[in-house]
Amino acid sequence: RFRARTRMFTHLATITAYLVFPSWSALMRTLITGVPPPQPP
């Protein structure tokens, strides 16, 4: 259980280093589905 939590925070740190999320909902949607949010023009 502890490793799963650590892995989740590692993924969170990695994904937020490369993508900008307009909201927490968009971030959670990306983590669940694997589809990144649309990028602004």
Phi and psi restraints in degrees (range 20) as a CNS / XPLOR table:
assign (resid 1 and name C) (resid 2 and name N)
       (resid 2 and name CA) (resid 2 and name C) 1.0 -63.6 20.0 2
assign (resid 2 and name N) (resid 2 and name CA)
       (resid 2 and name C) (resid 3 and name N) 1.0 -38.3 20.0 2
assign (resid 2 and name C) (resid 3 and name N)
       (resid 3 and name CA) (resid 3 and name C) 1.0 -66.1 20.0 2
assign (resid 3 and name N) (resid 3 and name CA)
       (resid 3 and name C) (resid 4 and name N) 1.0 -37.0 20.0 2
assign (resid 3 and name C) (resid 4 and name N)
       (resid 4 and name CA) (resid 4 and name C) 1.0 -63.7 20.0 2
assign (resid 4 and name N) (resid 4 and name CA)
       (resid 4 and name C) (resid 5 and name N) 1.0 -40.4 20.0 2
assign (resid 4 and name C) (resid 5 and name N)
       (resid 5 and name CA) (resid 5 and name C) 1.0 -67.1 20.0 2
assign (resid 5 and name N) (resid 5 and name CA)
       (resid 5 and name C) (resid 6 and name N) 1.0 -42.9 20.0 2
assign (resid 5 and name C) (resid 6 and name N)
       (resid 6 and name CA) (resid 6 and name C) 1.0 -62.2 20.0 2
assign (resid 6 and name N) (resid 6 and name CA)
       (resid 6 and name C) (resid 7 and name N) 1.0 -42.5 20.0 2
assign (resid 6 and name C) (resid 7 and name N)
       (resid 7 and name CA) (resid 7 and name C) 1.0 -63.0 20.0 2
assign (resid 7 and name N) (resid 7 and name CA)
       (resid 7 and name C) (resid 8 and name N) 1.0 -40.1 20.0 2
assign (resid 7 and name C) (resid 8 and name N)
       (resid 8 and name CA) (resid 8 and name C) 1.0 -61.6 20.0 2
assign (resid 8 and name N) (resid 8 and name CA)
       (resid 8 and name C) (resid 9 and name N) 1.0 -44.4 20.0 2
assign (resid 8 and name C) (resid 9 and name N)
       (resid 9 and name CA) (resid 9 and name C) 1.0 -69.5 20.0 2
assign (resid 9 and name N) (resid 9 and name CA)
       (resid 9 and name C) (resid 10 and name N) 1.0 -31.0 20.0 2
assign (resid 9 and name C) (resid 10 and name N)
       (resid 10 and name CA) (resid 10 and name C) 1.0 -65.5 20.0 2
assign (resid 10 and name N) (resid 10 and name CA)
       (resid 10 and name C) (resid 11 and name N) 1.0 -44.5 20.0 2
assign (resid 10 and name C) (resid 11 and name N)
       (resid 11 and name CA) (resid 11 and name C) 1.0 -62.5 20.0 2
assign (resid 11 and name N) (resid 11 and name CA)
       (resid 11 and name C) (resid 12 and name N) 1.0 -41.7 20.0 2
assign (resid 11 and name C) (resid 12 and name N)
       (resid 12 and name CA) (resid 12 and name C) 1.0 -60.8 20.0 2
assign (resid 12 and name N) (resid 12 and name CA)
       (resid 12 and name C) (resid 13 and name N) 1.0 -45.0 20.0 2
assign (resid 12 and name C) (resid 13 and name N)
       (resid 13 and name CA) (resid 13 and name C) 1.0 -64.7 20.0 2
assign (resid 13 and name N) (resid 13 and name CA)
       (resid 13 and name C) (resid 14 and name N) 1.0 -39.6 20.0 2
assign (resid 13 and name C) (resid 14 and name N)
       (resid 14 and name CA) (resid 14 and name C) 1.0 -67.4 20.0 2
assign (resid 14 and name N) (resid 14 and name CA)
       (resid 14 and name C) (resid 15 and name N) 1.0 -48.3 20.0 2
assign (resid 14 and name C) (resid 15 and name N)
       (resid 15 and name CA) (resid 15 and name C) 1.0 -67.9 20.0 2
assign (resid 15 and name N) (resid 15 and name CA)
       (resid 15 and name C) (resid 16 and name N) 1.0 -35.6 20.0 2
assign (resid 15 and name C) (resid 16 and name N)
       (resid 16 and name CA) (resid 16 and name C) 1.0 -77.1 20.0 2
assign (resid 16 and name N) (resid 16 and name CA)
       (resid 16 and name C) (resid 17 and name N) 1.0 -12.9 20.0 2
assign (resid 16 and name C) (resid 17 and name N)
       (resid 17 and name CA) (resid 17 and name C) 1.0 -76.0 20.0 2
assign (resid 17 and name N) (resid 17 and name CA)
       (resid 17 and name C) (resid 18 and name N) 1.0 -23.8 20.0 2
assign (resid 17 and name C) (resid 18 and name N)
       (resid 18 and name CA) (resid 18 and name C) 1.0 -113.4 20.0 2
assign (resid 18 and name N) (resid 18 and name CA)
       (resid 18 and name C) (resid 19 and name N) 1.0 -19.6 20.0 2
assign (resid 18 and name C) (resid 19 and name N)
       (resid 19 and name CA) (resid 19 and name C) 1.0 -125.9 20.0 2
assign (resid 19 and name N) (resid 19 and name CA)
       (resid 19 and name C) (resid 20 and name N) 1.0 148.3 20.0 2
assign (resid 19 and name C) (resid 20 and name N)
       (resid 20 and name CA) (resid 20 and name C) 1.0 -104.0 20.0 2
assign (resid 20 and name N) (resid 20 and name CA)
       (resid 20 and name C) (resid 21 and name N) 1.0 128.3 20.0 2
assign (resid 20 and name C) (resid 21 and name N)
       (resid 21 and name CA) (resid 21 and name C) 1.0 -109.9 20.0 2
assign (resid 21 and name N) (resid 21 and name CA)
       (resid 21 and name C) (resid 22 and name N) 1.0 131.7 20.0 2
assign (resid 21 and name C) (resid 22 and name N)
       (resid 22 and name CA) (resid 22 and name C) 1.0 -72.3 20.0 2
assign (resid 22 and name N) (resid 22 and name CA)
       (resid 22 and name C) (resid 23 and name N) 1.0 -18.9 20.0 2
assign (resid 22 and name C) (resid 23 and name N)
       (resid 23 and name CA) (resid 23 and name C) 1.0 -159.7 20.0 2
assign (resid 23 and name N) (resid 23 and name CA)
       (resid 23 and name C) (resid 24 and name N) 1.0 167.3 20.0 2
assign (resid 23 and name C) (resid 24 and name N)
       (resid 24 and name CA) (resid 24 and name C) 1.0 -64.3 20.0 2
assign (resid 24 and name N) (resid 24 and name CA)
       (resid 24 and name C) (resid 25 and name N) 1.0 -35.2 20.0 2
assign (resid 24 and name C) (resid 25 and name N)
       (resid 25 and name CA) (resid 25 and name C) 1.0 -61.2 20.0 2
assign (resid 25 and name N) (resid 25 and name CA)
       (resid 25 and name C) (resid 26 and name N) 1.0 -42.7 20.0 2
assign (resid 25 and name C) (resid 26 and name N)
       (resid 26 and name CA) (resid 26 and name C) 1.0 -64.9 20.0 2
assign (resid 26 and name N) (resid 26 and name CA)
       (resid 26 and name C) (resid 27 and name N) 1.0 -39.3 20.0 2
assign (resid 26 and name C) (resid 27 and name N)
       (resid 27 and name CA) (resid 27 and name C) 1.0 -63.5 20.0 2
assign (resid 27 and name N) (resid 27 and name CA)
       (resid 27 and name C) (resid 28 and name N) 1.0 -48.2 20.0 2
assign (resid 27 and name C) (resid 28 and name N)
       (resid 28 and name CA) (resid 28 and name C) 1.0 -63.6 20.0 2
assign (resid 28 and name N) (resid 28 and name CA)
       (resid 28 and name C) (resid 29 and name N) 1.0 -39.7 20.0 2
assign (resid 28 and name C) (resid 29 and name N)
       (resid 29 and name CA) (resid 29 and name C) 1.0 -61.1 20.0 2
assign (resid 29 and name N) (resid 29 and name CA)
       (resid 29 and name C) (resid 30 and name N) 1.0 -41.0 20.0 2
assign (resid 29 and name C) (resid 30 and name N)
       (resid 30 and name CA) (resid 30 and name C) 1.0 -66.4 20.0 2
assign (resid 30 and name N) (resid 30 and name CA)
       (resid 30 and name C) (resid 31 and name N) 1.0 -41.4 20.0 2
assign (resid 30 and name C) (resid 31 and name N)
       (resid 31 and name CA) (resid 31 and name C) 1.0 -64.3 20.0 2
assign (resid 31 and name N) (resid 31 and name CA)
       (resid 31 and name C) (resid 32 and name N) 1.0 -36.0 20.0 2
assign (resid 31 and name C) (resid 32 and name N)
       (resid 32 and name CA) (resid 32 and name C) 1.0 -77.8 20.0 2
assign (resid 32 and name N) (resid 32 and name CA)
       (resid 32 and name C) (resid 33 and name N) 1.0 -44.6 20.0 2
assign (resid 32 and name C) (resid 33 and name N)
       (resid 33 and name CA) (resid 33 and name C) 1.0 -95.5 20.0 2
assign (resid 33 and name N) (resid 33 and name CA)
       (resid 33 and name C) (resid 34 and name N) 1.0 -25.0 20.0 2
assign (resid 33 and name C) (resid 34 and name N)
       (resid 34 and name CA) (resid 34 and name C) 1.0 84.3 20.0 2
assign (resid 34 and name N) (resid 34 and name CA)
       (resid 34 and name C) (resid 35 and name N) 1.0 3.6 20.0 2
assign (resid 34 and name C) (resid 35 and name N)
       (resid 35 and name CA) (resid 35 and name C) 1.0 -98.2 20.0 2
assign (resid 35 and name N) (resid 35 and name CA)
       (resid 35 and name C) (resid 36 and name N) 1.0 120.2 20.0 2
assign (resid 35 and name C) (resid 36 and name N)
       (resid 36 and name CA) (resid 36 and name C) 1.0 -69.5 20.0 2
assign (resid 36 and name N) (resid 36 and name CA)
       (resid 36 and name C) (resid 37 and name N) 1.0 156.7 20.0 2
assign (resid 36 and name C) (resid 37 and name N)
       (resid 37 and name CA) (resid 37 and name C) 1.0 -71.1 20.0 2
assign (resid 37 and name N) (resid 37 and name CA)
       (resid 37 and name C) (resid 38 and name N) 1.0 156.2 20.0 2
assign (resid 37 and name C) (resid 38 and name N)
       (resid 38 and name CA) (resid 38 and name C) 1.0 -65.6 20.0 2
assign (resid 38 and name N) (resid 38 and name CA)
       (resid 38 and name C) (resid 39 and name N) 1.0 140.2 20.0 2
assign (resid 38 and name C) (resid 39 and name N)
       (resid 39 and name CA) (resid 39 and name C) 1.0 -90.3 20.0 2
assign (resid 39 and name N) (resid 39 and name CA)
       (resid 39 and name C) (resid 40 and name N) 1.0 141.8 20.0 2
assign (resid 39 and name C) (resid 40 and name N)
       (resid 40 and name CA) (resid 40 and name C) 1.0 -66.3 20.0 2
assign (resid 40 and name N) (resid 40 and name CA)
       (resid 40 and name C) (resid 41 and name N) 1.0 153.6 20.0 2
